[in-house]
Amino acid sequence: MKKTETYLIIVILVSYVAHILNIQMGSEVFGLSTFGLGSFYLIFGLVFFNNIPLKGVFKKSSYVDISFGKKVGSIGLGFGLSIAIYGSLFMLLKLPGGLELIIISTTTLFSAIPVLLFKLISKEQDKSTFYTKILFRIIPILLLSTYLIYTVWISKDIVI
C-alpha cells in the first residue's frame, strides 16, 4: 500500500510539471493520478493508516486489535484527505467548487491536528506509528490547501 501511495505521488509531481510546461497529456495524467490518490485515501483510509495487509482486508481478525477511536479517526481522516486532494485538483485545474472543498477539508484537518498531537504525546503504552503516519500525511496537504486559499483570497484568481 505504501508503494502505491509513493508511486501516485511521484506521478502527480511529474505530471504537474508537465501540466505547467503545457506538455501534451500533462493535465489529463495529473487529473487522473490526483483523483487516484484521493480515491486511495477515501477507500483504503482505514486499511492504510492501521497497517492492515491487503490480504487481511476482509478478515475480521485483522481489525480486532484496533480501537474504535482509531477506526473512526482513520475513516474520517481518509475522507478529509480525499476531499482536500479533490479540492486542490479542482482549484489547480480551475474547475468550479474547488474553494468550497478546500475550505471544508482544511477546517476539518486543522481541527484534527490538536487531537492528534495530544494523542501522540499522551500515548506511552501504544508505540504504533498511527498518529505520526497521519500527521505526515496531513501537514503537506494542509500547506498546499492553505496556500491555495491564500492565493484565491488575495489575487481573486489562481496563479501557480
C-alpha positions as a Python dict, from the first residue, in 0.01 Angstrom:
ca = {
    (1, 'M'): (0, 0, 0),
    (2, 'K'): (285, 236, 77),
    (3, 'K'): (437, 171, -264),
    (4, 'T'): (106, 257, -430),
    (5, 'E'): (92, 587, -245),
    (6, 'T'): (455, 666, -329),
    (7, 'Y'): (408, 589, -700),
    (8, 'L'): (95, 802, -717),
    (9, 'I'): (272, 1096, -555),
    (10, 'I'): (564, 1068, -798),
    (11, 'V'): (327, 1055, -1096),
    (12, 'I'): (139, 1357, -959),
    (13, 'L'): (457, 1563, -926),
    (14, 'V'): (588, 1472, -1271),
    (15, 'S'): (253, 1527, -1439),
    (16, 'Y'): (206, 1862, -1263),
    (17, 'V'): (538, 1979, -1406),
    (18, 'A'): (416, 1858, -1747),
    (19, 'H'): (90, 2048, -1687),
    (20, 'I'): (281, 2368, -1610),
    (21, 'L'): (501, 2329, -1917),
    (22, 'N'): (194, 2264, -2136),
    (23, 'I'): (318, 1922, -2241),
    (24, 'Q'): (54, 1718, -2418),
    (25, 'M'): (-148, 1493, -2182),
    (26, 'G'): (8, 1659, -1875),
    (27, 'S'): (-322, 1787, -1741),
    (28, 'E'): (-501, 1460, -1804),
    (29, 'V'): (-239, 1248, -1631),
    (30, 'F'): (-226, 1500, -1344),
    (31, 'G'): (-602, 1485, -1302),
    (32, 'L'): (-621, 1107, -1315),
    (33, 'S'): (-331, 1049, -1077),
    (34, 'T'): (-458, 1306, -828),
    (35, 'F'): (-803, 1152, -846),
    (36, 'G'): (-640, 813, -786),
    (37, 'L'): (-460, 935, -473),
    (38, 'G'): (-778, 1090, -337),
    (39, 'S'): (-968, 769, -403),
    (40, 'F'): (-688, 570, -240),
    (41, 'Y'): (-727, 767, 84),
    (42, 'L'): (-1105, 759, 61),
    (43, 'I'): (-1137, 385, 7),
    (44, 'F'): (-833, 249, 192),
    (45, 'G'): (-802, 503, 476),
    (46, 'L'): (-890, 252, 746),
    (47, 'V'): (-664, -14, 599),
    (48, 'F'): (-370, 212, 516),
    (49, 'F'): (-342, 406, 840),
    (50, 'N'): (-376, 94, 1059),
    (51, 'N'): (-113, -110, 869),
    (52, 'I'): (-353, -386, 771),
    (53, 'P'): (-210, -603, 493),
    (54, 'L'): (-408, -622, 171),
    (55, 'K'): (-468, -994, 225),
    (56, 'G'): (-633, -921, 560),
    (57, 'V'): (-877, -653, 448),
    (58, 'F'): (-1178, -885, 455),
    (59, 'K'): (-1074, -1081, 763),
    (60, 'K'): (-1238, -991, 1092),
    (61, 'S'): (-925, -1088, 1283),
    (62, 'S'): (-732, -801, 1122),
    (63, 'Y'): (-948, -543, 1299),
    (64, 'V'): (-960, -698, 1648),
    (65, 'D'): (-663, -508, 1795),
    (66, 'I'): (-771, -171, 1654),
    (67, 'S'): (-966, 53, 1890),
    (68, 'F'): (-1294, 211, 1792),
    (69, 'G'): (-1139, 559, 1804),
    (70, 'K'): (-865, 462, 1561),
    (71, 'K'): (-1119, 310, 1324),
    (72, 'V'): (-1339, 620, 1326),
    (73, 'G'): (-1039, 855, 1310),
    (74, 'S'): (-877, 680, 1016),
    (75, 'I'): (-1202, 668, 821),
    (76, 'G'): (-1273, 1037, 894),
    (77, 'L'): (-922, 1146, 807),
    (78, 'G'): (-934, 939, 490),
    (79, 'F'): (-1245, 1137, 392),
    (80, 'G'): (-1080, 1467, 491),
    (81, 'L'): (-761, 1396, 298),
    (82, 'S'): (-950, 1286, -11),
    (83, 'I'): (-1172, 1596, -7),
    (84, 'A'): (-861, 1816, 31),
    (85, 'I'): (-694, 1642, -262),
    (86, 'Y'): (-1006, 1670, -477),
    (87, 'G'): (-1042, 2038, -386),
    (88, 'S'): (-678, 2104, -475),
    (89, 'L'): (-728, 1925, -804),
    (90, 'F'): (-1037, 2133, -879),
    (91, 'M'): (-857, 2456, -795),
    (92, 'L'): (-540, 2377, -989),
    (93, 'L'): (-739, 2278, -1297),
    (94, 'K'): (-968, 2582, -1244),
    (95, 'L'): (-1286, 2380, -1204),
    (96, 'P'): (-1586, 2514, -1008),
    (97, 'G'): (-1634, 2409, -646),
    (98, 'G'): (-1269, 2375, -555),
    (99, 'L'): (-1263, 2657, -300),
    (100, 'E'): (-1560, 2512, -112),
    (101, 'L'): (-1399, 2168, -98),
    (102, 'I'): (-1070, 2316, 22),
    (103, 'I'): (-1233, 2524, 297),
    (104, 'I'): (-1435, 2228, 427),
    (105, 'S'): (-1140, 1991, 430),
    (106, 'T'): (-892, 2244, 568),
    (107, 'T'): (-1108, 2326, 869),
    (108, 'T'): (-1163, 1954, 930),
    (109, 'L'): (-793, 1871, 909),
    (110, 'F'): (-688, 2173, 1118),
    (111, 'S'): (-930, 2065, 1389),
    (112, 'A'): (-779, 1714, 1384),
    (113, 'I'): (-421, 1832, 1446),
    (114, 'P'): (-461, 1920, 1819),
    (115, 'V'): (-632, 1587, 1883),
    (116, 'L'): (-354, 1402, 1700),
    (117, 'L'): (-81, 1590, 1887),
    (118, 'F'): (-250, 1523, 2221),
    (119, 'K'): (-284, 1153, 2142),
    (120, 'L'): (74, 1137, 2016),
    (121, 'I'): (211, 1294, 2335),
    (122, 'S'): (-12, 1110, 2584),
    (123, 'K'): (25, 758, 2443),
    (124, 'E'): (306, 581, 2627),
    (125, 'Q'): (174, 226, 2604),
    (126, 'D'): (92, 244, 2234),
    (127, 'K'): (412, 253, 2028),
    (128, 'S'): (238, 235, 1691),
    (129, 'T'): (311, 479, 1414),
    (130, 'F'): (-58, 552, 1363),
    (131, 'Y'): (-52, 917, 1477),
    (132, 'T'): (280, 1007, 1316),
    (133, 'K'): (172, 850, 987),
    (134, 'I'): (-142, 1063, 986),
    (135, 'L'): (48, 1381, 1078),
    (136, 'F'): (298, 1327, 796),
    (137, 'R'): (5, 1292, 553),
    (138, 'I'): (-195, 1587, 684),
    (139, 'I'): (77, 1855, 702),
    (140, 'P'): (174, 1870, 329),
    (141, 'I'): (-188, 1866, 222),
    (142, 'L'): (-271, 2142, 471),
    (143, 'L'): (19, 2353, 346),
    (144, 'L'): (-98, 2315, -14),
    (145, 'S'): (-460, 2389, 69),
    (146, 'T'): (-381, 2696, 282),
    (147, 'Y'): (-160, 2824, 1),
    (148, 'L'): (-443, 2776, -249),
    (149, 'I'): (-692, 2952, -21),
    (150, 'Y'): (-444, 3237, 27),
    (151, 'T'): (-388, 3281, -347),
    (152, 'V'): (-760, 3286, -418),
    (153, 'W'): (-844, 3538, -147),
    (154, 'I'): (-550, 3768, -224),
    (155, 'S'): (-547, 3766, -601),
    (156, 'K'): (-905, 3654, -672),
    (157, 'D'): (-755, 3415, -925),
    (158, 'I'): (-525, 3115, -911),
    (159, 'V'): (-175, 3188, -1037),
    (160, 'I'): (51, 2890, -983),
}
